[in-house]
Amino acid sequence: MQIIPKANTWRKGLLLYRGLRYRKGFGVHSPFVFNLITKVIEEKCPYYSFYDIELIRKQLLFKEEIVTYPDKRQQEKIKSRTIAQVVEREAIKPKHGALLFRLTNHFKSVNILQLGPAMGLSTLYLTSYANGLKCIALENIPAFASIAQWVFGKASHNTIDLRTGSYKELLPQALKDLDKLDFVFFNTLYEQQNNIWLFNECIKHIHNDTVFVFEGIKSSRKMRSFWNEICAHPEVTVTIDLYSLGIVIFNKKLHKRNYIVYF
């Protein structure tokens, strides 16, 4: 008989509770947020570009070249894995990518900033809903940047400006080039120590319809603390906790509120 629960038992129990308690917009009284939850977040219909993006993922999963990159928690530790293994572990999940597509399509985002494209699949989801978008993607891991560049050459419908280096060094110029931000995707698990600075710099360029999305808000104690700081920020009006992702909306017409949604 097993007395000690398995490692993921509590997580599964929490997700089950969230699934029963927070779904279909239950308890949400804001028409704007209710519509966002039911028509965008929980939308299940596939879009025309999903197949092409996932085809690129399948091609990456057959690549056996070895790449090296730092560990998320111990930056001095270097890992060596095949491209297929890296994509399997680090690339955005199809479900999350589809949500990014639906969000940019819903808000009609034109000026898009991405911190950490992680093999470029998430960038394709962000920018595939229309042509003529302006996207700057910052990547601080050269091995990931090289994979992303290959991905962009295969399937990107828009010109994506990929810049490699430290986010703190690259971000000021990227913000100047974009001027205003419509949509920002923070995939910054490899640079968690700078998250607050990155957020505060980006917030200087928001407008009333800007949307931020954060990857891995529950992945570590540091990320959970970071998410709580975001929710408490005076400029933030609505936050939506999807457990694995966090959505931030800056629309001043909305009442300040933190929502939990099963996703």
C-alpha positions as CSV (number, residue, x, y, z in Angstrom):
1,M,0.0,0.0,0.0
2,Q,1.3,3.4,-1.0
3,I,1.2,5.8,2.0
4,I,3.0,8.8,0.5
5,P,1.2,10.4,-2.5
6,K,2.8,10.4,-5.9
7,A,4.6,13.7,-6.9
8,N,1.9,14.9,-9.2
9,T,-1.1,13.9,-7.1
10,W,-1.7,17.3,-5.5
11,R,-1.3,19.0,-8.9
12,K,-3.9,16.7,-10.4
13,G,-6.3,17.2,-7.5
14,L,-5.9,21.0,-7.9
15,L,-6.6,20.9,-11.6
16,L,-9.6,18.7,-11.0
17,Y,-10.9,21.3,-8.5
18,R,-10.3,24.1,-10.9
19,G,-12.1,22.2,-13.7
20,L,-15.2,21.8,-11.5
21,R,-15.1,25.3,-10.0
22,Y,-13.8,27.6,-12.7
23,R,-15.2,26.7,-16.1
24,K,-17.6,28.1,-18.7
25,G,-17.2,31.6,-17.1
26,F,-18.9,30.4,-13.9
27,G,-19.2,33.3,-11.4
28,V,-17.9,35.9,-13.9
29,H,-20.2,39.0,-14.0
30,S,-18.1,41.2,-16.4
31,P,-19.5,40.9,-19.9
32,F,-16.1,41.6,-21.4
33,V,-14.3,38.9,-19.4
34,F,-17.2,36.4,-19.8
35,N,-17.0,36.8,-23.6
36,L,-13.2,36.5,-23.5
37,I,-13.5,33.2,-21.5
38,T,-16.3,31.6,-23.5
39,K,-15.5,32.8,-27.0
40,V,-11.7,32.9,-26.9
41,I,-10.0,31.0,-24.1
42,E,-12.4,28.0,-24.2
43,E,-12.8,28.0,-28.0
44,K,-12.1,24.5,-29.4
45,C,-12.4,25.1,-33.2
46,P,-9.1,24.7,-35.1
47,Y,-8.0,27.5,-37.4
48,Y,-6.5,27.1,-40.8
49,S,-2.9,27.7,-39.8
50,F,-2.7,25.2,-36.9
51,Y,-2.0,22.3,-39.2
52,D,1.0,24.0,-40.9
53,I,2.6,25.0,-37.6
54,E,2.2,21.5,-36.1
55,L,3.7,20.1,-39.3
56,I,6.8,22.2,-38.6
57,R,6.9,20.8,-35.1
58,K,6.8,17.2,-36.5
59,Q,9.8,18.1,-38.7
60,L,11.7,19.4,-35.7
61,L,11.0,16.2,-33.8
62,F,13.0,14.2,-36.4
63,K,16.1,16.4,-36.0
64,E,19.0,14.7,-34.2
65,E,21.6,17.5,-34.2
66,I,23.0,18.1,-30.7
67,V,22.5,21.6,-29.1
68,T,23.7,23.0,-25.8
69,Y,21.8,25.4,-23.5
70,P,21.7,26.4,-19.9
71,D,19.5,24.9,-17.2
72,K,16.5,26.9,-16.2
73,R,17.3,26.9,-12.5
74,Q,21.1,26.7,-12.5
75,Q,22.4,28.9,-15.3
76,E,25.9,27.7,-14.9
77,K,24.9,24.1,-15.6
78,I,24.9,23.3,-19.4
79,K,22.7,20.7,-21.0
80,S,23.3,18.8,-24.2
81,R,20.3,17.3,-26.1
82,T,19.1,16.7,-29.6
83,I,16.9,19.3,-31.3
84,A,14.1,16.8,-31.1
85,Q,14.5,16.5,-27.3
86,V,14.7,20.2,-26.9
87,V,11.6,20.8,-28.9
88,E,9.7,18.1,-26.9
89,R,10.7,19.8,-23.6
90,E,10.8,23.5,-24.4
91,A,8.5,24.4,-27.3
92,I,5.1,25.7,-26.6
93,K,2.3,23.1,-26.3
94,P,-0.2,23.1,-29.2
95,K,-3.0,24.0,-26.8
96,H,-1.2,27.1,-25.5
97,G,-0.1,28.1,-29.0
98,A,-3.7,27.9,-30.2
99,L,-4.7,30.2,-27.4
100,L,-2.0,32.8,-28.4
101,F,-3.4,32.7,-31.9
102,R,-7.0,33.2,-30.7
103,L,-5.9,36.1,-28.4
104,T,-4.0,38.1,-31.1
105,N,-6.8,37.4,-33.5
106,H,-9.4,38.6,-31.0
107,F,-7.6,41.8,-30.0
108,K,-6.3,42.4,-33.6
109,S,-2.8,42.9,-32.3
110,V,-0.4,44.5,-34.7
111,N,2.7,45.4,-32.7
112,I,3.8,42.2,-31.0
113,L,6.8,41.7,-28.7
114,Q,8.0,38.2,-27.7
115,L,10.5,37.5,-24.9
116,G,11.7,34.0,-25.5
117,P,10.3,32.5,-28.8
118,A,11.7,29.0,-27.7
119,M,12.1,27.4,-31.1
120,G,9.8,29.9,-32.9
121,L,6.6,27.8,-32.8
122,S,4.9,30.2,-30.4
123,T,5.9,33.1,-32.6
124,L,4.1,31.4,-35.6
125,Y,1.0,31.1,-33.5
126,L,1.2,34.7,-32.4
127,T,1.6,36.1,-35.9
128,S,-0.4,33.8,-38.2
129,Y,-3.8,35.3,-38.0
130,A,-3.1,38.1,-40.5
131,N,-0.4,39.6,-42.7
132,G,1.3,43.0,-42.1
133,L,2.0,42.4,-38.4
134,K,5.1,43.8,-36.8
135,C,6.8,41.3,-34.5
136,I,10.1,41.5,-32.6
137,A,11.3,38.3,-30.9
138,L,14.1,38.4,-28.3
139,E,16.0,35.2,-27.5
140,N,18.8,34.9,-25.0
141,I,19.8,31.4,-25.9
142,P,21.7,31.2,-29.2
143,A,20.9,27.5,-29.7
144,F,17.1,28.2,-29.5
145,A,17.5,31.3,-31.7
146,S,19.1,29.2,-34.5
147,I,16.2,26.7,-34.4
148,A,13.7,29.6,-34.4
149,Q,15.3,31.2,-37.4
150,W,15.0,27.9,-39.3
151,V,11.3,27.7,-38.3
152,F,10.6,31.3,-39.4
153,G,12.2,30.5,-42.8
154,K,9.8,27.6,-43.2
155,A,6.4,28.9,-42.3
156,S,6.3,32.6,-41.2
157,H,3.7,34.7,-43.1
158,N,5.1,37.9,-41.6
159,T,8.7,39.3,-41.3
160,I,9.8,38.4,-37.8
161,D,12.7,40.4,-36.3
162,L,14.6,37.9,-34.3
163,R,17.3,39.4,-32.0
164,T,19.7,37.3,-29.9
165,G,21.3,38.3,-26.6
166,S,20.5,39.4,-23.1
167,Y,16.9,40.7,-22.7
168,K,18.1,43.6,-20.6
169,E,20.4,44.7,-23.4
170,L,18.0,44.2,-26.3
171,L,14.7,45.3,-24.8
172,P,15.2,49.1,-24.8
173,Q,15.8,49.2,-28.5
174,A,13.0,46.8,-29.3
175,L,10.6,49.0,-27.3
176,K,11.8,52.1,-29.2
177,D,11.3,50.3,-32.5
178,L,7.8,49.2,-31.7
179,D,6.8,52.5,-30.0
180,K,3.6,51.1,-28.6
181,L,2.8,47.5,-27.6
182,D,-0.4,45.7,-28.5
183,F,0.6,42.2,-27.3
184,V,3.6,40.9,-25.3
185,F,4.3,37.2,-24.7
186,F,6.7,36.6,-21.7
187,N,8.4,33.2,-22.0
188,T,11.1,34.2,-19.6
189,L,11.7,31.1,-17.5
190,Y,15.4,31.3,-18.4
191,E,15.8,34.8,-17.1
192,Q,13.5,34.8,-14.1
193,Q,15.7,37.2,-12.1
194,N,14.9,40.0,-14.5
195,N,11.2,39.5,-14.8
196,I,10.2,42.5,-12.7
197,W,12.5,44.8,-14.7
198,L,11.2,43.5,-18.0
199,F,7.6,43.9,-17.0
200,N,8.2,47.5,-15.7
201,E,10.0,48.5,-18.9
202,C,7.2,47.0,-21.1
203,I,4.5,48.7,-19.1
204,K,5.8,52.1,-20.2
205,H,4.6,51.4,-23.7
206,I,1.1,50.0,-23.1
207,H,-2.2,51.5,-24.3
208,N,-5.8,50.8,-23.3
209,D,-6.0,47.6,-25.4
210,T,-2.6,46.1,-24.6
211,V,-2.5,42.4,-23.6
212,F,0.4,40.6,-21.8
213,V,0.6,36.8,-21.6
214,F,3.0,35.1,-19.2
215,E,4.2,31.5,-19.5
216,G,4.7,29.3,-16.5
217,I,3.2,31.4,-13.8
218,K,3.0,28.4,-11.4
219,S,6.3,26.7,-12.4
220,S,8.4,27.9,-9.4
221,R,8.1,29.9,-6.2
222,K,9.8,32.8,-7.9
223,M,7.3,32.8,-10.8
224,R,4.3,32.5,-8.4
225,S,5.7,35.5,-6.5
226,F,6.2,37.4,-9.8
227,W,2.6,36.7,-10.8
228,N,1.3,38.0,-7.5
229,E,3.2,41.2,-8.0
230,I,1.7,41.6,-11.5
231,C,-1.8,41.2,-10.1
232,A,-1.2,43.9,-7.5
233,H,0.3,46.4,-9.9
234,P,-1.8,49.6,-10.1
235,E,-1.7,49.7,-13.9
236,V,-3.1,46.2,-14.2
237,T,-6.9,46.0,-14.4
238,V,-7.8,42.4,-15.2
239,T,-5.7,39.3,-14.7
240,I,-6.8,35.8,-15.7
241,D,-5.0,32.9,-14.1
242,L,-5.0,29.8,-16.3
243,Y,-2.6,28.0,-14.0
244,S,0.0,27.3,-16.7
245,L,-0.5,30.8,-18.4
246,G,-1.4,34.2,-17.1
247,I,-3.3,36.9,-19.1
248,V,-3.0,40.6,-18.2
249,I,-5.3,43.3,-19.6
250,F,-4.8,47.0,-19.1
251,N,-8.2,48.3,-20.2
252,K,-9.1,51.1,-17.7
253,K,-12.8,50.8,-18.5
254,L,-12.8,47.5,-16.6
255,H,-12.9,47.0,-12.9
256,K,-9.8,45.7,-11.3
257,R,-10.3,42.0,-10.7
258,N,-8.3,38.7,-10.7
259,Y,-10.0,35.7,-12.3
260,I,-9.2,32.0,-12.2
261,V,-10.2,30.0,-15.2
262,Y,-9.9,26.3,-15.9
263,F,-7.8,25.7,-19.1
